[in-house]
Amino acid sequence: MDETTVDATAARRDGFAGQRMVVVPRPTVRAALARPVTGRLVVTDAGFFPHAARHGRSRPDGAREHVLLVCTAGAGWCRTPDGRSDVRPGDVVLVPAGTPHEYAAAAHDPWTLWWLHAAGRDADELVAAARAAAGGPVSHLRDPAALASLVSQAIDGLDDGTAGGLVRATGAAWHAFAHVVATGRRSPGPAPDPVERVVEHLRATTPQRTSVGSLAAMVGLSPSQLGARFRARVGTSPLQYQAGLRLARARELLDSTDLPVAAVAQACGYDDALYFSRRFARTHGVSPTAYRARGA
């Protein structure tokens, strides 16, 4: 089931500025659960809700799938049969399928939330292990950016709309649950440098394009704060760094494969081969075709 607001018609209709949300058709979910790999774990829904004012959900009978919520900024709360818990940056909420629950963003400082729903045998075991490690539905991570990055990768996989994309989402979700099992319930302490976490995410998701707003939300900064820190550490903007990674991947493919230029462009996240060629030439001084010919 998708995340919705419980008491705000406008928010239900318009969503949240900058949000992403993908819901897999239920016939596709049923078919995936009958196949190898996705039969063990399949992501049924995933999303990103930045500064989600008035967001909340009440499920007296629980959800059909396991629910994972990652808070990277702001605050909120959740209630399960274990009791009521506050949710703050770095907290992860895991609710097993069929467990009654409700949750909502704090009115004074609404949370930024990355979330997914999953089903399958591996999901059953991973959620049980994570909850056992945390002693309840809420775990604390010193570094929520790593988990937010995995949820983002799951969203990208579902957004692809293909069987391969669904498998990629499965892999990202498996690692997300395993990350909570391995690192959950850490006491609050100094978090890794946010710029390093953004660089890691960009390297892990090349050639996917991620907005500065999404990157900033992963590490609990405003876009302007992230931009300033990133420039100070890396010497360029996050988007320029991301473009550099994509063009580096293009050089690798031009050097090591016989793929047509249009296919190289597609593999590096450029839907328009002509635009890709112009960007490549602007950076390297030669077209992709000429670049490849020079190495022949």
Secondary structure, DSSP 4 states (H G I P E B T S, - for coil): ----BSS-HHHHHH--TT-EEEE--HHHHHHHHTSTTTTT-EEEEEEEETT-TTBEEEETT--SSEEEEEEEESBEEEEETTEEEEE-TTEEEEE-TT--EEEEE-SSSB-EEEEEEEESHHHHHHHHHHHHHHTSSEEE-S-HHHHHHHHHHHHHHHHH-SHHHHHHHHHHHHHHHHHHHHHTTPPP-PPPPHHHHHHHHHHHHTT----HHHHHHHTT--HHHHHHHHHHHHSS-HHHHHHHHHHHHHHHHHHH----HHHHHHHTT-S-HHHHHHHHHHHHSS-HHHHHHHT-
